[in-house]
Amino acid sequence: MKKSLLLLLLASCAAPGTAVPPSDLIVCGAEEVFILRLRDPAGARKIWSWRAADRPELPEDVRKKFVTTDDCKPVDGGRKILITSSGGAAVLVERASGKVLFYASAPNAHSAEVLPGNRVVVACSTKPDGNRLDLYDLAVSDKPLASDEFQGAHGVVYDEARNVLWALGTFELRTYYVGANLLVRKQTFALPNDGGHDLRPIPDRPGLIVTTHHHVWVFDRELLTFRPFPKLGDAHDVKSMDFDPESGALAYVQAEKNWWAERVRFMGLDRAVEFPGATLYKARWTPVLD
């Protein structure tokens, strides 16, 4: 692992007491997707909430698929949010109004990524008719342009510097060239162990965070090698990890009951955000907009 990357990761594991990051946090897992404001004297509080059941512009059969949301990525500087649900759908939402700008029915959707050319790719995990990546035009809901078979597709990250899409499945990490109407597989890397789950970039560094059933890894996009993630390399069932680009703080969700958790944890902070009885799955940093 390059020295600069190692130093960045270890810095995120600072001693307890580090100041609370200024960014907000998007959290999902059940039918509600919400944004938490952490930097509040009274403690973390919800400042935004979204439920598919409240959106009349969504077809009724699609609304019903958002009972188990499983990813919630900020888009366009946090002004939009890309949401997926293992119930079988994905949406792009305008944060200010909650309006759905795009939707797609996608079997066991586990993540999605907005791409250049007004495109979006959805990772469809294990399920009948799943195990694939689907490419869409954001201007045309629910009509895939291209697909590629991918066992247990779970994570997708667009790499602007290399002009490729990174995609994570059960056994492999892949790169794709994305055209206007096609996905072209380029490289394939076997995972150190199976059960690929979350895939996120480390800001301003060549590393990608890769979580699997029993470990957390860093994949170096320059050296094309895997290394254990510092301090959490042996953590199991980590459903999400996300670096705050502004502060470098790391938020993660580790399954506590079956596939979900009741808290979001932070490396380098002497606290967690707890929601007793909740079903939390992923947490993503997002810029403060107000």
TORVONU-524353 format. One record per residue (C-alpha): residue number from 1; residue in three letters; x, y, z. Coordinates in Angstrom, 2 decimals, decimal comma, always signed. Each point is the difference from the previous one (the first is absolute). Example, Ala and Ser with C-alpha at 12.3 -4.5 7.8 and 13.67 -1.06 7.14 Angstrom:
// TORVONU-524353
ATOM     i    aa         X         Y         Z
ATOM     1   ala    +12,30     -4,50     +7,80
ATOM     2   ser     +1,37     +3,44     -0,66
// end
This chain:
// TORVONU-524353
ATOM     i    aa         X         Y         Z
ATOM     1   met     +0,00     +0,00     +0,00
ATOM     2   lys     +1,35     +3,43     -0,88
ATOM     3   lys     +1,18     +2,03     +2,97
ATOM     4   ser     -2,34     +2,94     -0,73
ATOM     5   leu     -3,04     -2,28     -0,12
ATOM     6   leu     +0,99     -1,78     +3,19
ATOM     7   leu     +0,45     +3,32     +1,81
ATOM     8   leu     -3,40     +1,19     -1,14
ATOM     9   leu     -1,69     -3,15     +1,23
ATOM    10   leu     +1,78     +0,04     +3,34
ATOM    11   ala     -0,87     +3,67     +0,45
ATOM    12   ser     -3,65     -0,96     -0,28
ATOM    13   cys     +0,54     -2,36     +2,94
ATOM    14   ala     +0,99     +2,85     +2,30
ATOM    15   ala     -0,46     -0,16     +3,72
ATOM    16   pro     -3,51     +0,47     +1,41
ATOM    17   gly     -1,07     +3,58     +0,50
ATOM    18   thr     +0,58     +1,20     -3,57
ATOM    19   ala     -2,41     +2,82     -0,89
ATOM    20   val     -3,31     -0,95     -1,59
ATOM    21   pro     +0,25     +0,39     -3,81
ATOM    22   pro     -1,89     +2,95     -1,49
ATOM    23   ser     -1,68     -2,08     -2,73
ATOM    24   asp     -3,46     -1,52     +0,25
ATOM    25   leu     -0,71     -3,72     -0,29
ATOM    26   ile     -2,56     -1,78     -2,22
ATOM    27   val     -1,29     -3,22     +1,58
ATOM    28   cys     -2,19     -2,77     -1,44
ATOM    29   gly     -1,10     -3,54     +0,73
ATOM    30   ala     -3,78     -0,15     +0,25
ATOM    31   glu     -2,77     +1,99     -1,73
ATOM    32   glu     +1,37     +3,35     +1,20
ATOM    33   val     +3,13     +1,69     -1,34
ATOM    34   phe     +1,09     +2,88     +2,23
ATOM    35   ile     +2,77     +2,54     +0,48
ATOM    36   leu     +1,64     +0,51     +3,38
ATOM    37   arg     +1,61     +3,20     +1,18
ATOM    38   leu     +2,78     -1,10     +2,34
ATOM    39   arg     +1,42     +3,39     +0,96
ATOM    40   asp     -2,76     +1,05     +2,35
ATOM    41   pro     +0,43     +0,85     +3,70
ATOM    42   ala     -3,02     -2,15     +0,85
ATOM    43   gly     +1,33     -3,00     -1,95
ATOM    44   ala     -0,73     -1,51     -3,40
ATOM    45   arg     -3,39     +0,94     -1,44
ATOM    46   lys     -1,94     -0,71     -3,19
ATOM    47   ile     -0,19     +2,95     -2,38
ATOM    48   trp     -1,47     -1,78     -3,07
ATOM    49   ser     -2,10     -3,07     -0,65
ATOM    50   trp     -1,25     -1,83     -3,10
ATOM    51   arg     -2,39     -2,91     -0,50
ATOM    52   ala     -1,08     -1,46     -3,32
ATOM    53   ala     -3,51     -0,41     +1,40
ATOM    54   asp     -0,31     +3,82     +0,07
ATOM    55   arg     +0,91     +0,50     -3,68
ATOM    56   pro     -3,07     -0,06     -2,29
ATOM    57   glu     +2,20     +0,41     -3,10
ATOM    58   leu     +1,32     -3,54     +0,56
ATOM    59   pro     -2,13     -2,83     -1,45
ATOM    60   glu     -1,72     -1,88     +2,80
ATOM    61   asp     +1,77     -3,29     -0,76
ATOM    62   val     +3,38     +1,76     +0,27
ATOM    63   arg     -0,92     +1,79     +3,25
ATOM    64   lys     -0,57     -3,38     +1,65
ATOM    65   lys     +3,57     -1,07     -0,76
ATOM    66   phe     +1,62     +2,51     +2,37
ATOM    67   val     -0,58     -1,79     +3,29
ATOM    68   thr     +3,68     -1,04     +0,26
ATOM    69   thr     +2,16     +2,86     -1,28
ATOM    70   asp     +3,65     -0,98     -0,22
ATOM    71   asp     +1,98     +2,91     -1,46
ATOM    72   cys     -0,34     +3,79     +0,11
ATOM    73   lys     +2,72     +1,91     -1,88
ATOM    74   pro     +0,21     +3,79     -0,29
ATOM    75   val     +0,08     +1,30     -3,60
ATOM    76   asp     +0,67     +3,47     -1,39
ATOM    77   gly     +1,59     +1,30     +3,19
ATOM    78   gly     -2,76     -1,50     +2,14
ATOM    79   arg     -2,83     +1,74     -1,87
ATOM    80   lys     -1,22     -3,39     -1,20
ATOM    81   ile     +0,02     -3,43     +1,65
ATOM    82   leu     +0,28     -3,35     -1,78
ATOM    83   ile     -1,95     -2,67     +1,91
ATOM    84   thr     -0,18     -3,75     -0,58
ATOM    85   ser     -2,11     -2,68     +1,65
ATOM    86   ser     +0,47     -3,76     +0,18
ATOM    87   gly     -3,76     -0,11     -0,51
ATOM    88   gly     +0,79     +0,57     -3,66
ATOM    89   ala     +0,34     +3,66     -1,00
ATOM    90   ala     +2,19     +3,10     -0,26
ATOM    91   val     -0,86     +3,72     -0,05
ATOM    92   leu     +1,73     +3,35     -0,38
ATOM    93   val     -1,59     +2,54     +2,34
ATOM    94   glu     +0,19     +3,79     +0,14
ATOM    95   arg     +0,90     +0,80     +3,60
ATOM    96   ala     -1,72     +3,40     +0,22
ATOM    97   ser     -3,42     -1,32     -1,03
ATOM    98   gly     +0,27     -3,77     +0,43
ATOM    99   lys     -1,19     -0,36     -3,59
ATOM   100   val     +1,01     -3,14     -1,89
ATOM   101   leu     +1,97     +0,98     -3,11
ATOM   102   phe     +0,64     -3,56     -1,24
ATOM   103   tyr     -1,07     -3,50     +0,98
ATOM   104   ala     +0,77     -3,55     -1,08
ATOM   105   ser     -1,24     -3,43     +0,95
ATOM   106   ala     +3,18     -1,98     +0,70
ATOM   107   pro     +0,01     -3,43     +1,72
ATOM   108   asn     +1,68     +0,14     +3,42
ATOM   109   ala     +1,61     +3,36     -0,79
ATOM   110   his     +2,89     +0,54     +2,42
ATOM   111   ser     +1,75     +3,10     -1,29
ATOM   112   ala     +0,07     +2,41     -2,92
ATOM   113   glu     +2,27     +2,65     -1,48
ATOM   114   val     -0,60     +3,04     -2,20
ATOM   115   leu     +2,28     +0,03     -3,05
ATOM   116   pro     +1,01     +2,54     -2,64
ATOM   117   gly     -2,39     +0,49     -2,89
ATOM   118   asn     -3,08     +0,09     +2,27
ATOM   119   arg     +0,26     -3,74     +0,66
ATOM   120   val     -0,44     -2,06     +3,16
ATOM   121   val     +1,02     -3,58     +0,75
ATOM   122   val     -1,80     -2,22     +2,52
ATOM   123   ala     +1,58     -3,03     +1,69
ATOM   124   cys     -2,58     -2,81     +0,27
ATOM   125   ser     +1,00     -2,68     +2,50
ATOM   126   thr     -0,90     -3,67     +0,41
ATOM   127   lys     -3,63     -0,68     -0,82
ATOM   128   pro     -1,99     -1,47     -2,87
ATOM   129   asp     +0,67     +2,37     -2,92
ATOM   130   gly     +2,76     +1,71     +2,01
ATOM   131   asn     +3,77     -0,59     -0,02
ATOM   132   arg     +0,71     +2,79     -2,46
ATOM   133   leu     +0,78     +3,64     -0,64
ATOM   134   asp     -2,64     +2,10     -1,79
ATOM   135   leu     +0,73     +3,25     -1,87
ATOM   136   tyr     -2,68     +2,71     -0,39
ATOM   137   asp     -0,51     +3,45     -1,47
ATOM   138   leu     -1,06     +2,31     +2,84
ATOM   139   ala     -2,43     +1,73     -2,38
ATOM   140   val     -1,94     -3,25     -0,58
ATOM   141   ser     -1,21     -1,88     +3,07
ATOM   142   asp     -0,21     -3,77     +0,20
ATOM   143   lys     +1,46     -0,83     -3,44
ATOM   144   pro     +3,47     -1,58     +0,24
ATOM   145   leu     +2,40     +0,71     -2,86
ATOM   146   ala     +2,47     -2,81     +0,73
ATOM   147   ser     +0,77     -2,73     +2,53
ATOM   148   asp     +2,88     -2,27     +0,95
ATOM   149   glu     -0,17     -3,16     +2,08
ATOM   150   phe     +1,76     +0,35     +3,36
ATOM   151   gln     -0,42     -2,45     +2,88
ATOM   152   gly     -1,16     +1,77     +3,16
ATOM   153   ala     +0,50     +3,54     -1,32
ATOM   154   his     +0,15     +2,27     +3,06
ATOM   155   gly     +2,11     +3,12     -0,56
ATOM   156   val     +0,81     +2,48     -2,78
ATOM   157   val     +2,39     +2,98     -0,08
ATOM   158   tyr     +0,77     +2,22     -2,99
ATOM   159   asp     +3,69     +0,88     -0,35
ATOM   160   glu     +0,25     +3,30     -1,88
ATOM   161   ala     +3,81     +0,02     -0,11
ATOM   162   arg     +0,14     -3,42     -1,67
ATOM   163   asn     -3,31     +0,32     -1,85
ATOM   164   val     -1,21     -3,39     +1,23
ATOM   165   leu     -2,75     -1,39     +2,17
ATOM   166   trp     +1,13     -2,20     +2,90
ATOM   167   ala     -2,54     -2,68     +0,92
ATOM   168   leu     +0,00     -2,45     +2,93
ATOM   169   gly     -1,63     -3,42     +0,04
ATOM   170   thr     +0,06     -3,11     +2,19
ATOM   171   phe     +3,37     -1,23     -1,26
ATOM   172   glu     +1,45     +2,76     -2,21
ATOM   173   leu     +0,86     +3,64     -0,38
ATOM   174   arg     -0,33     +1,17     -3,61
ATOM   175   thr     +0,57     +3,04     -2,17
ATOM   176   tyr     -2,30     +1,00     -2,84
ATOM   177   tyr     +0,08     +2,45     -2,85
ATOM   178   val     -3,39     +1,70     -0,13
ATOM   179   gly     -1,26     +1,26     -3,35
ATOM   180   ala     -3,25     +1,73     -0,86
ATOM   181   asn     -1,83     -3,30     -0,27
ATOM   182   leu     +2,44     -2,69     +1,09
ATOM   183   leu     +2,05     -1,47     +2,83
ATOM   184   val     +3,33     -1,52     -1,07
ATOM   185   arg     +1,85     -2,17     +2,50
ATOM   186   lys     +3,72     +0,86     +0,15
ATOM   187   gln     +1,79     -1,48     +3,04
ATOM   188   thr     -0,88     -2,55     +2,66
ATOM   189   phe     +1,66     -0,44     +3,41
ATOM   190   ala     -0,80     -2,94     +2,29
ATOM   191   leu     -0,93     +1,09     +3,53
ATOM   192   pro     +2,22     -1,22     +2,87
ATOM   193   asn     -3,12     -1,62     +1,46
ATOM   194   asp     -3,57     -0,21     -1,20
ATOM   195   gly     -3,08     +2,05     +0,82
ATOM   196   gly     +0,82     +3,39     -1,54
ATOM   197   his     -2,35     +2,54     +1,54
ATOM   198   asp     +0,88     +3,69     +0,14
ATOM   199   leu     +2,24     +1,91     -2,41
ATOM   200   arg     +1,03     +3,60     +0,68
ATOM   201   pro     +2,88     +2,26     -1,05
ATOM   202   ile     +2,48     +1,50     +2,44
ATOM   203   pro     -0,08     +3,73     -0,83
ATOM   204   asp     +2,98     +1,31     -1,98
ATOM   205   arg     +1,83     -3,33     +0,26
ATOM   206   pro     +0,29     -3,08     -2,25
ATOM   207   gly     -1,61     -2,28     +2,58
ATOM   208   leu     -3,45     -1,57     -0,17
ATOM   209   ile     -1,63     -1,36     +3,15
ATOM   210   val     -1,26     -3,56     -0,60
ATOM   211   thr     -2,03     -1,77     +2,68
ATOM   212   thr     -0,68     -3,73     -0,10
ATOM   213   his     -1,74     -2,50     +2,29
ATOM   214   his     +2,95     -0,29     +2,37
ATOM   215   his     +2,47     +2,80     -0,79
ATOM   216   val     +0,55     +3,58     -1,10
ATOM   217   trp     +2,57     +0,68     -2,72
ATOM   218   val     +1,64     +2,87     -1,83
ATOM   219   phe     +0,47     -0,53     -3,74
ATOM   220   asp     +2,73     +2,20     -1,46
ATOM   221   arg     -1,07     +1,14     -3,47
ATOM   222   glu     +3,60     +0,71     -0,99
ATOM   223   leu     +1,69     -3,14     +1,33
ATOM   224   leu     -3,11     -2,17     -0,67
ATOM   225   thr     +0,43     -1,78     +3,34
ATOM   226   phe     -2,07     -0,64     +3,13
ATOM   227   arg     +1,16     +0,82     +3,54
ATOM   228   pro     -1,83     -0,34     +3,35
ATOM   229   phe     -1,65     +3,20     +1,14
ATOM   230   pro     +1,80     +1,39     +3,09
ATOM   231   lys     -1,63     -0,92     +3,34
ATOM   232   leu     -3,20     -1,33     -1,62
ATOM   233   gly     +1,53     -2,53     -2,38
ATOM   234   asp     -1,51     -2,95     +1,88
ATOM   235   ala     -3,41     +1,58     +0,57
ATOM   236   his     -2,81     -2,21     -1,28
ATOM   237   asp     -3,37     +0,92     -1,53
ATOM   238   val     +0,88     +3,66     -0,57
ATOM   239   lys     -2,89     +1,23     -2,11
ATOM   240   ser     +1,40     +3,46     -0,76
ATOM   241   met     +3,09     +2,15     +0,48
ATOM   242   asp     +0,31     +3,59     -1,15
ATOM   243   phe     +2,69     +2,68     +0,33
ATOM   244   asp     -1,09     +3,62     +0,42
ATOM   245   pro     +1,92     +1,87     -2,75
ATOM   246   glu     +0,10     +3,15     +2,12
ATOM   247   ser     +1,28     -1,32     +3,34
ATOM   248   gly     +1,26     -3,49     -0,81
ATOM   249   ala     -2,28     -1,51     +2,67
ATOM   250   leu     -1,19     -3,55     -0,61
ATOM   251   ala     -3,59     -1,14     +0,63
ATOM   252   tyr     -0,94     -3,66     -0,19
ATOM   253   val     -2,91     -2,35     +0,63
ATOM   254   gln     +0,74     -3,53     +1,22
ATOM   255   ala     -2,82     -2,53     +0,16
ATOM   256   glu     -1,12     -0,76     +3,54
ATOM   257   lys     -3,27     -1,87     -0,54
ATOM   258   asn     -0,15     -2,16     -3,10
ATOM   259   trp     +0,81     +2,50     -2,80
ATOM   260   trp     -0,73     +3,30     +1,78
ATOM   261   ala     +1,21     +2,19     +2,86
ATOM   262   glu     -1,46     +2,50     +2,46
ATOM   263   arg     +2,94     +2,40     -0,09
ATOM   264   val     +2,44     +1,80     -2,27
ATOM   265   arg     +3,57     -0,19     +1,28
ATOM   266   phe     +2,94     +2,36     -0,55
ATOM   267   met     +3,72     -0,63     +0,06
ATOM   268   gly     +1,83     +2,72     +1,89
ATOM   269   leu     -3,06     +1,19     +1,94
ATOM   270   asp     -1,03     -0,94     +3,52
ATOM   271   arg     -3,62     -0,47     -0,99
ATOM   272   ala     -2,48     -1,86     -2,16
ATOM   273   val     -3,44     +1,07     -1,20
ATOM   274   glu     -2,55     -2,48     +1,31
ATOM   275   phe     -3,61     -0,68     -1,03
ATOM   276   pro     -1,32     -2,82     +2,21
ATOM   277   gly     -2,34     -2,23     -1,98
ATOM   278   ala     +1,03     +1,50     -3,35
ATOM   279   thr     +1,11     -1,90     -3,09
ATOM   280   leu     +3,13     +1,79     -1,25
ATOM   281   tyr     +2,02     -1,21     -2,95
ATOM   282   lys     +2,13     +2,77     -1,54
ATOM   283   ala     +1,18     +3,49     +0,89
ATOM   284   arg     +1,55     +2,52     -2,43
ATOM   285   trp     +1,50     +3,43     +0,67
ATOM   286   thr     -1,60     +2,93     -1,80
ATOM   287   pro     +0,81     +3,76     -0,06
ATOM   288   val     -1,95     +2,39     +2,22
ATOM   289   leu     -2,36     +1,98     -2,23
ATOM   290   asp     -1,62     +2,36     +2,52
// end
